[in-house]
Amino acid sequence: MSVPKGAASHDLVIDARAEDGGRHRLVLSGELDLASAGALTDAVSKLCGEDAREIVLDIGELEFIDSTGLRAILSSRVVCAESSCALVVAPEADKVNPQVRRLLQVTGLLERLPFAESPDA
């Protein structure tokens, strides 16, 4: 997946990368908000439908996230669980954008989401 030509730099870009053993990495950049949350849940649903074993949701390049974006992450987690697919968030929480980290902290998700311990995890 890639950004459509002419999209603004703040729009969400999802770079899907297949890795070994049924693992997929979705690298998110830009903004995960009301306008873009559906793209994330669609991407996760598609991978789960293709029997992915693990999805690494790389939020290290996100510039902004709102409550709808958080809901998309939580919905993605549910879709993965229903498909017996692990969902891991990367990179480590202290390496994400301060706005993203703050929203995760305020909502209590910083402690509840399964963050990877290293960027390549």
SVG drawing of the C-alpha trace seen along z (x, -y; Angstrom):
<svg xmlns="http://www.w3.org/2000/svg" viewBox="-14 -18 30 37">
<polyline fill="none" stroke="black" stroke-width="0.4" points="0.0,0.0 1.2,-3.5 0.0,-7.0 -2.0,-8.2 -0.3,-10.8 -1.2,-14.3 -2.0,-13.3 -1.0,-15.9 2.1,-15.1 0.0,-14.8 -2.3,-12.2 -1.8,-8.6 0.6,-6.5 0.6,-2.7 3.7,-0.9 2.9,2.8 5.9,5.1 5.8,8.9 8.4,10.5 9.3,14.1 7.0,16.6 3.7,14.9 4.8,11.7 3.7,8.4 4.9,4.9 2.5,2.0 4.6,-1.2 2.3,-4.2 3.3,-7.7 1.4,-11.0 -1.9,-11.3 -4.1,-8.5 -7.4,-10.3 -11.1,-10.3 -10.2,-10.6 -7.8,-7.8 -8.7,-5.3 -10.7,-3.1 -7.6,-2.6 -5.8,-1.0 -8.6,1.3 -9.0,2.3 -5.3,3.1 -5.3,5.2 -8.5,7.1 -7.0,7.9 -3.8,9.3 -5.8,11.3 -7.9,12.6 -4.8,13.8 -3.7,15.8 -1.1,13.5 0.4,14.9 1.7,11.6 1.2,7.9 3.7,5.4 2.0,2.0 4.9,-0.4 3.7,-3.8 7.2,-5.4 6.6,-7.8 3.1,-8.9 2.9,-12.6 -0.6,-12.7 -3.3,-10.4 -6.8,-11.2 -9.4,-9.1 -10.6,-7.7 -7.1,-6.5 -6.9,-4.9 -10.1,-3.1 -8.7,-1.9 -5.7,-0.4 -8.0,1.3 -10.3,2.6 -7.3,3.9 -6.3,5.7 -9.7,7.4 -9.6,8.4 -6.2,10.0 -7.3,11.8 -10.4,13.2 -8.1,14.4 -5.4,15.9 -3.0,13.3 -0.7,11.5 -0.6,7.7 2.5,5.9 3.1,2.2 6.5,0.8 8.8,-0.9 9.2,-1.1 6.8,-3.6 9.5,-6.1 10.5,-6.3 7.2,-7.5 6.1,-11.1 5.5,-12.9 1.8,-13.7 1.2,-10.1 2.8,-8.9 0.9,-11.4 -2.4,-10.4 -1.6,-6.7 -0.5,-7.6 -3.6,-9.7 -5.9,-6.9 -4.0,-4.2 -3.2,-2.4 0.6,-2.9 0.5,-0.1 -2.1,2.0 -0.8,2.3 1.8,4.9 4.8,2.7 7.8,4.4 11.1,4.1 13.2,3.4 12.4,1.7 12.9,5.0 10.7,7.0"/>
</svg>
